[in-house]
Amino acid sequence: MKKLFVIIILSYSILFAGNFKISYDPDYAPFSFAQDNKAYGLLVDIWKEWAKTNHHTIEFIKASSWDDAIELAQKGQVDFFLGTTPHQKWMKASKPFYKTKTALFIKKDFNTTIQSIGIIGDDYKKPLQNKFKNVNIISYDTYTQLINALIDTKVNAIYDDTIAITYYTIENHYTQLIHKLNKFSIVSNVDAISNSTKKIKIFENGFEKIPFIKLKNIEKNWIYAKEDRYFENKIKFTKITLKYVYDPHWKPFEYKDPMSHIHKGIIADILSLISSNTSIKFEAIPTDSWSQSIEMVKNKKADMFSAIPYTKEGTSYLNFTKKNIYSYPAVLLSTNDKTLIMKRDLENTKIGIIKGNSLGKWISHKYPKALFIEFRTIEQALDALKYHDIDYFGINGVTALYYTNVLGYKNLKIHSILDYMFHLKIALRNDLSPEIIEYIDESLSHITNKEFSDIYHKWTSIKVKKELDIKLLLSIISVVVAVFMLFLFINKRLKHLVAQKTKELKELNENLEATVEERTKELVQVHKNIQENIKHASLIQNAILPNQQDMYKFFKDCFIIYQPRDIVGGDIYFFNKLDEDRAYLFVIDCTGHGVSGAFVTMLTKAIQEQLSTMLHQQHHDTSMILSYFNRSLHQLINQTKHHSNIGFDACVVYIDKVANTLEYAGANIPLYYVYDNSIELIKPDRYSVGYYKCDINYAYTSHTIDIKDGMKFYITTDGYIDQNGGDKSFPFGKKEFKKLILDNHFLDLNRQKQIYQESIENYRKNNEQTDDITFIGFEI
């Protein structure tokens, strides 16, 4: 019967499949272009996915130009034009399925007033004339003509789609010559174009069936810069409100506060953290029971569960996050008088479970011969345990510890015999857009283990009742007195024994002194040899550091504090000066410190040397550079085989003094800058480089800043901020670090360096240096 159903569905799909012709511009890379008489490009791949998803057959018709491709659709010689914004009366257009953004581009050495702008066709002529009065607009047919006109200074600037021009310049190695201006930009929709409304409807219905993840993957293949990807960023700029339900009786994970009726607990804090990092607003719908919450989602009165264990049954109506919020074991609770049980003993016992709870369902399925009693709340089940109405209560391990340790249920015993782990996830109804769950998943991946841990410990820390137990006090006094009497007896015996042994040891000591002296000399020599080798290693490590004079000459002002914890360290920095106006600065914090950390810095130097040649040939986005380090370190130490704990945190800065821009990408190392008496922080990606757990294809994020006079920039590894000291031996901290910079930023950077060194030494007092310190400040 099932096979017959599948055959019917496939037959139905084929019945409505069609054959379509699509015209395209052969010179519009990366959206569409011809190579060996075949169609390639981002929009081409989207149409291919549309055809595949809907069982259509398509043929791409190469036109001689953009206008010719549109004319083929107008005359009905093709069914669709690949995609553009409708701008002619005959055009029947679909809903937008993509968006593009335009920009002005100039040569990097251009520094006068723009008098002429080159464009493709005439689409942008009118808006440019409205924006730039008395500027000559010159039209070209192809990107080759357009780019060459700029290179040969036939025009001062060119204007077209950002992605198209960027792609063309990278492919033709013009990135060192051309620079984007953020003066004027237009966002345009990309719609499927036809002369038939019926065909447009076919396209729209089919496009809605394409899985969003497939569209994102297609886009990734053609657009490297994450910030330029439409599908990647679409959901992030859309304000979303999700109505969710939760378990009102599930401490410490979540519960409904009896007074305020507000959602509280571990899960509530995690949702709050996600909301603060995204455009998603979570709106709680209070219920009186977990069963009621389930019904709310199934009846589509709520969009999602705040947290629910993953089950195969749940996938019939839910999309779960890939990332777990928490994983926890299943356990049984009993009163203290119960002896340790075996699994077979459960067959004839009364076990309490929470109604509608997936753990209860699993236990009842695993032990069908037991008698199961359902409760609405945990407190009801614990009362039933207390009065022996049930023998055991099935519960998750975290909640069991919370009730026994925090809420004072001391009469309970945990039996960890249920060999099952529950994986807690966020889940949305599967009729909602799958891109939302992907967005939540991405946000979860940026929450650090420390943040998860802090939330967990906030709700599970033990609260001790300050009560005086007289019986316990008397028992302690009795034990102390007994121990004291025993001590007096033993002490007397020991005095006699010590006197006897002292005499024997004195004789032995005289013989040992000569041996110890000889061994000590040997150890001193070994230690001296090791120290000399490490000092030589230090010379080698210092030799690979950049010439500081190059940095002093390039920057208007700068300082460098480089202070390994030991003689050698795991911090390193590099400076690649491309010419008088452009340079790259790298700051890297490798695994460990001392000798082990120093070895990793040598690996990073090897990769940087490879990279240096590429950087001199053409400009590379800072995020691409981090990705290059990530892939290279993976391959260099064969992480897929060794799974070693080798990697680093880093930041890469690219300075362009002609364009007056600074580009930054970071992996757990932020960039601070001060301007107009205010300190700003650009957050890095919370994703390290090179570790075996790091995705080899992870796409880091680039940020671009327009440089203004008086701006001062600061980069530090975590050694400065994490240094223990002060009255309580606490870390120095980010708050104090930012305050220190803000209090002294108006001084010249050499004076600032002295203050920062003195400040951390005074704060450290008698504490050892915690980690390697690299702290660099500069003004451009």
FENGI-V898725 format. One record per residue. RES is the residue in one small letter. OMEGA is omega as a letter, one per 40 degrees, with the letter a starting at -180 (none if undefined). Layout:
((RES/OMEGA) (RES/OMEGA))
This chain:
((m/a) (k/i) (k/i) (l/i) (f/i) (v/a) (i/i) (i/i) (i/a) (l/i) (s/i) (y/i) (s/a) (i/a) (l/a) (f/i) (a/a) (g/i) (n/a) (f/i) (k/a) (i/i) (s/a) (y/i) (d/a) (p/a) (d/a) (y/a) (a/e) (p/a) (f/i) (s/i) (f/a) (a/i) (q/a) (d/i) (n/i) (k/a) (a/i) (y/i) (g/a) (l/a) (l/i) (v/a) (d/i) (i/i) (w/i) (k/i) (e/i) (w/a) (a/a) (k/a) (t/a) (n/i) (h/i) (h/i) (t/a) (i/i) (e/i) (f/a) (i/a) (k/i) (a/i) (s/a) (s/i) (w/a) (d/i) (d/i) (a/i) (i/a) (e/i) (l/i) (a/a) (q/a) (k/a) (g/i) (q/i) (v/a) (d/a) (f/i) (f/a) (l/i) (g/i) (t/i) (t/a) (p/a) (h/i) (q/a) (k/a) (w/a) (m/i) (k/a) (a/i) (s/i) (k/a) (p/i) (f/i) (y/i) (k/i) (t/a) (k/a) (t/i) (a/i) (l/i) (f/i) (i/i) (k/a) (k/i) (d/a) (f/a) (n/i) (t/a) (t/i) (i/i) (q/i) (s/a) (i/i) (g/i) (i/i) (i/a) (g/a) (d/a) (d/a) (y/a) (k/a) (k/i) (p/i) (l/i) (q/i) (n/a) (k/a) (f/a) (k/i) (n/i) (v/a) (n/i) (i/a) (i/a) (s/i) (y/a) (d/a) (t/i) (y/i) (t/i) (q/a) (l/a) (i/a) (n/i) (a/i) (l/a) (i/a) (d/i) (t/i) (k/i) (v/i) (n/a) (a/i) (i/a) (y/i) (d/a) (d/a) (t/a) (i/a) (a/a) (i/i) (t/i) (y/a) (y/a) (t/i) (i/a) (e/a) (n/i) (h/i) (y/a) (t/i) (q/a) (l/a) (i/a) (h/a) (k/i) (l/i) (n/a) (k/a) (f/a) (s/i) (i/i) (v/a) (s/i) (n/i) (v/a) (d/i) (a/a) (i/i) (s/i) (n/a) (s/i) (t/a) (k/a) (k/i) (i/i) (k/i) (i/i) (f/a) (e/a) (n/a) (g/a) (f/a) (e/a) (k/a) (i/i) (p/a) (f/a) (i/i) (k/i) (l/i) (k/a) (n/i) (i/a) (e/a) (k/a) (n/a) (w/a) (i/a) (y/a) (a/a) (k/a) (e/i) (d/a) (r/a) (y/a) (f/a) (e/a) (n/a) (k/a) (i/a) (k/a) (f/i) (t/i) (k/a) (i/i) (t/a) (l/i) (k/a) (y/i) (v/a) (y/i) (d/a) (p/a) (h/a) (w/i) (k/e) (p/a) (f/i) (e/i) (y/i) (k/i) (d/a) (p/a) (m/a) (s/a) (h/i) (i/i) (h/i) (k/i) (g/a) (i/a) (i/i) (a/i) (d/i) (i/i) (l/i) (s/i) (l/i) (i/a) (s/a) (s/a) (n/a) (t/i) (s/a) (i/i) (k/i) (f/a) (e/a) (a/i) (i/a) (p/i) (t/a) (d/a) (s/i) (w/i) (s/i) (q/i) (s/i) (i/i) (e/i) (m/a) (v/a) (k/i) (n/i) (k/i) (k/i) (a/a) (d/a) (m/i) (f/i) (s/i) (a/a) (i/i) (p/i) (y/i) (t/i) (k/i) (e/a) (g/a) (t/i) (s/i) (y/a) (l/i) (n/a) (f/i) (t/i) (k/a) (k/i) (n/i) (i/i) (y/i) (s/a) (y/a) (p/i) (a/i) (v/i) (l/i) (l/i) (s/i) (t/a) (n/a) (d/i) (k/i) (t/i) (l/a) (i/i) (m/a) (k/a) (r/a) (d/a) (l/a) (e/a) (n/a) (t/i) (k/a) (i/i) (g/i) (i/i) (i/a) (k/i) (g/a) (n/a) (s/i) (l/i) (g/i) (k/a) (w/a) (i/a) (s/i) (h/a) (k/a) (y/a) (p/a) (k/i) (a/i) (l/a) (f/i) (i/a) (e/i) (f/a) (r/a) (t/i) (i/a) (e/i) (q/i) (a/i) (l/i) (d/i) (a/i) (l/a) (k/a) (y/i) (h/i) (d/i) (i/i) (d/a) (y/i) (f/i) (g/a) (i/i) (n/a) (g/a) (v/i) (t/i) (a/i) (l/a) (y/a) (y/a) (t/a) (n/a) (v/a) (l/i) (g/i) (y/a) (k/a) (n/a) (l/i) (k/i) (i/i) (h/a) (s/a) (i/a) (l/a) (d/a) (y/i) (m/i) (f/a) (h/a) (l/a) (k/i) (i/a) (a/i) (l/i) (r/a) (n/i) (d/i) (l/a) (s/a) (p/a) (e/i) (i/a) (i/i) (e/i) (y/i) (i/i) (d/i) (e/i) (s/i) (l/a) (s/i) (h/i) (i/a) (t/i) (n/i) (k/i) (e/i) (f/a) (s/a) (d/i) (i/a) (y/a) (h/i) (k/a) (w/a) (t/i) (s/a) (i/i) (k/a) (v/i) (k/a) (k/a) (e/a) (l/i) (d/a) (i/a) (k/i) (l/a) (l/i) (l/i) (s/a) (i/a) (i/a) (s/a) (v/i) (v/i) (v/a) (a/i) (v/a) (f/i) (m/i) (l/i) (f/i) (l/a) (f/a) (i/a) (n/a) (k/i) (r/a) (l/a) (k/i) (h/a) (l/a) (v/a) (a/a) (q/a) (k/i) (t/i) (k/a) (e/a) (l/a) (k/i) (e/a) (l/a) (n/a) (e/i) (n/a) (l/a) (e/a) (a/a) (t/a) (v/a) (e/a) (e/i) (r/a) (t/i) (k/i) (e/a) (l/i) (v/a) (q/i) (v/i) (h/i) (k/i) (n/i) (i/a) (q/i) (e/i) (n/i) (i/i) (k/i) (h/i) (a/i) (s/i) (l/i) (i/a) (q/i) (n/a) (a/a) (i/i) (l/a) (p/i) (n/a) (q/i) (q/i) (d/i) (m/a) (y/a) (k/a) (f/a) (f/i) (k/i) (d/i) (c/i) (f/i) (i/i) (i/a) (y/a) (q/i) (p/i) (r/i) (d/a) (i/i) (v/a) (g/a) (g/i) (d/i) (i/i) (y/i) (f/i) (f/i) (n/i) (k/a) (l/i) (d/a) (e/a) (d/a) (r/a) (a/i) (y/i) (l/i) (f/i) (v/a) (i/i) (d/a) (c/i) (t/i) (g/i) (h/a) (g/a) (v/a) (s/i) (g/a) (a/i) (f/i) (v/i) (t/i) (m/i) (l/a) (t/i) (k/i) (a/i) (i/a) (q/i) (e/i) (q/a) (l/a) (s/i) (t/a) (m/a) (l/i) (h/a) (q/i) (q/i) (h/i) (h/i) (d/a) (t/i) (s/i) (m/i) (i/i) (l/i) (s/i) (y/i) (f/a) (n/a) (r/a) (s/a) (l/i) (h/a) (q/a) (l/a) (i/i) (n/a) (q/a) (t/a) (k/a) (h/a) (h/a) (s/i) (n/a) (i/i) (g/i) (f/i) (d/a) (a/i) (c/i) (v/i) (v/i) (y/a) (i/i) (d/a) (k/i) (v/a) (a/a) (n/i) (t/i) (l/i) (e/a) (y/i) (a/a) (g/i) (a/i) (n/i) (i/a) (p/i) (l/i) (y/i) (y/a) (v/i) (y/i) (d/i) (n/i) (s/i) (i/a) (e/a) (l/i) (i/a) (k/i) (p/i) (d/i) (r/a) (y/a) (s/a) (v/i) (g/a) (y/a) (y/i) (k/a) (c/i) (d/a) (i/i) (n/a) (y/a) (a/i) (y/a) (t/i) (s/i) (h/i) (t/a) (i/i) (d/a) (i/i) (k/i) (d/i) (g/i) (m/i) (k/a) (f/a) (y/i) (i/i) (t/i) (t/a) (d/a) (g/a) (y/a) (i/a) (d/a) (q/i) (n/i) (g/a) (g/a) (d/a) (k/a) (s/i) (f/i) (p/a) (f/i) (g/a) (k/a) (k/i) (e/i) (f/i) (k/i) (k/a) (l/i) (i/a) (l/a) (d/a) (n/a) (h/a) (f/i) (l/i) (d/a) (l/i) (n/i) (r/i) (q/a) (k/i) (q/a) (i/a) (y/i) (q/i) (e/a) (s/a) (i/i) (e/i) (n/i) (y/a) (r/a) (k/a) (n/i) (n/i) (e/i) (q/a) (t/a) (d/i) (d/a) (i/i) (t/a) (f/a) (i/i) (g/a) (f/i) (e/a) (i/none))
